[in-house]
Amino acid sequence: MTRNRIWETLALLLVAFTLFRPGFWWDLIYEPINVVPASRIVEMAEKVPPEGDLRMQIAGENIDGDYVKKTIRLPLGVAAPGAQRLSNIGLETRIEEDRVIADNVMFGSVAQQAGLDFDWEILNLQVAADRPPKQLMFIPALLLLGFVALMQRRRRPSVVSQTA
């Protein structure tokens, strides 16, 4: 065993952090979500896997008269054409110029329970980005750990056996 140098301690902290949170570094390299225009809601609803969620940013006036902007997840259920999936969760939309408006949100529907209300604007859709697995960050972390171990092994004093 040998004492750590300051840079080795920092490197080991970096290795530990990377092994516990590889997604932190991956999010710096690859965007976690892609923002899609709201006008493609029917197309994106069709692409969502069965029992998957459609994530969207919405804005509108709540019952208290306050302007609210939030992100919600709409569970879409079984696979079907996009318009039918939206209808099944109680959401009908209309397009006014460049804006997508929740024209009708059925009372007690999945869309209403998610926090969407009629006449709210759907600002954009947020789709998970297609990116490599974050566990690939383990490779540089383990290489750095091996480098620190090699440097410490070189500094380790050799044990000389003394015979009488």
C-alpha positions in Angstrom: 0.0 0.0 0.0 1.0 3.5 -0.6 -0.4 7.0 0.1 -2.5 8.7 -2.5 -1.4 11.8 -4.2 -3.9 14.6 -4.5 -4.5 14.0 -8.2 -5.0 10.3 -7.5 -7.6 11.1 -4.8 -9.4 13.3 -7.2 -9.2 10.7 -10.0 -10.7 8.0 -7.6 -13.5 10.4 -6.6 -14.2 10.9 -10.3 -14.2 7.2 -10.9 -16.6 6.6 -8.1 -19.0 9.3 -9.3 -18.9 8.0 -12.8 -19.6 4.4 -11.7 -22.6 5.6 -9.6 -23.9 8.2 -12.1 -22.8 7.5 -15.6 -25.9 9.3 -17.0 -24.5 12.6 -15.7 -21.7 12.6 -18.2 -23.9 11.0 -21.0 -26.4 13.8 -20.7 -23.6 16.3 -21.3 -22.6 14.5 -24.5 -26.1 13.4 -25.8 -29.3 15.3 -25.3 -31.7 13.1 -23.3 -34.8 14.3 -25.2 -35.7 15.6 -28.6 -38.3 18.4 -28.9 -40.8 17.7 -31.6 -43.3 20.3 -32.9 -46.8 19.9 -31.5 -48.3 19.7 -35.0 -46.9 16.2 -35.3 -48.9 14.9 -32.3 -50.9 12.3 -34.3 -47.8 11.0 -36.0 -45.9 10.8 -32.7 -48.9 9.2 -30.9 -48.8 6.4 -33.4 -45.1 5.8 -32.9 -45.3 5.5 -29.2 -44.9 1.8 -28.2 -47.9 0.0 -26.7 -48.6 1.1 -23.1 -46.1 3.9 -23.6 -46.4 7.5 -22.7 -46.5 10.7 -24.8 -44.7 13.5 -23.0 -45.8 17.1 -23.9 -45.4 20.6 -22.7 -48.7 22.4 -22.3 -49.8 25.9 -21.3 -53.1 27.5 -20.5 -55.2 29.2 -18.0 -56.3 27.2 -14.9 -59.5 27.5 -13.0 -58.1 30.3 -10.8 -57.3 32.4 -13.8 -53.5 31.9 -13.6 -51.4 31.1 -16.7 -49.8 27.7 -16.1 -47.0 26.0 -18.2 -46.1 22.4 -17.4 -45.0 19.1 -18.8 -47.2 16.1 -18.6 -47.1 12.4 -19.6 -50.1 10.9 -21.3 -50.3 7.1 -21.1 -51.6 6.0 -24.6 -52.5 2.4 -24.0 -52.6 -0.2 -26.7 -51.2 0.2 -30.2 -53.6 1.9 -32.7 -53.5 4.7 -35.2 -52.5 8.0 -33.7 -55.8 9.8 -33.9 -57.6 6.8 -32.3 -55.1 6.6 -29.5 -55.6 10.3 -28.7 -59.4 9.8 -28.9 -59.2 6.8 -26.6 -57.6 8.9 -23.8 -60.2 11.6 -24.2 -58.3 14.2 -26.3 -59.3 16.0 -29.5 -57.1 18.7 -30.9 -57.4 21.4 -33.5 -54.8 23.4 -35.3 -55.1 27.2 -35.4 -52.4 28.7 -37.6 -49.2 27.3 -36.0 -50.7 26.4 -32.6 -52.2 23.1 -31.5 -55.1 23.5 -29.1 -56.7 20.8 -26.9 -60.2 21.3 -28.4 -62.0 18.8 -26.3 -60.8 17.0 -23.2 -63.4 14.5 -22.0 -64.4 14.8 -18.3 -62.7 12.1 -16.2 -60.5 11.0 -19.1 -56.9 10.0 -18.9 -56.0 13.4 -20.6 -57.9 15.3 -17.9 -56.3 13.3 -15.1 -52.9 14.0 -16.5 -53.6 17.7 -16.1 -54.7 18.8 -19.6 -57.7 21.0 -19.9 -59.7 22.3 -22.9 -58.4 25.3 -24.8 -54.9 24.7 -23.5 -52.1 24.9 -26.0 -49.8 22.0 -26.7 -46.5 23.7 -27.0 -44.3 20.8 -28.0 -43.8 17.1 -27.7 -40.8 15.6 -25.9 -39.5 12.3 -27.2 -36.7 10.3 -25.6 -33.6 10.6 -27.8 -32.0 7.6 -29.5 -28.6 7.4 -27.9 -26.1 4.7 -26.9 -26.3 3.1 -23.4 -24.9 5.2 -20.6 -23.0 2.2 -19.2 -20.3 2.9 -21.9 -19.0 5.5 -19.4 -17.8 2.6 -17.3 -15.0 1.9 -19.8 -13.1 5.2 -19.3 -13.8 5.1 -15.5 -12.3 1.6 -15.2 -9.3 2.6 -17.4 -8.7 5.6 -15.1 -8.9 3.3 -12.1 -6.4 0.9 -13.6 -4.1 3.8 -14.4 -4.2 5.0 -10.8 -3.6 1.5 -9.5 -0.6 1.1 -11.9 0.9 4.4 -10.7 0.5 3.4 -7.1 2.0 0.0 -7.7 5.1 1.6 -9.2 5.6 3.8 -6.1 5.0 1.0 -3.7 8.2 0.3 -1.8 9.6 -3.1 -2.4 9.8 -5.4 0.5 13.4 -6.6 1.0 13.6 -9.7 3.1 16.5 -9.7 5.5 17.9 -13.1 6.5 20.0 -13.4 9.5 
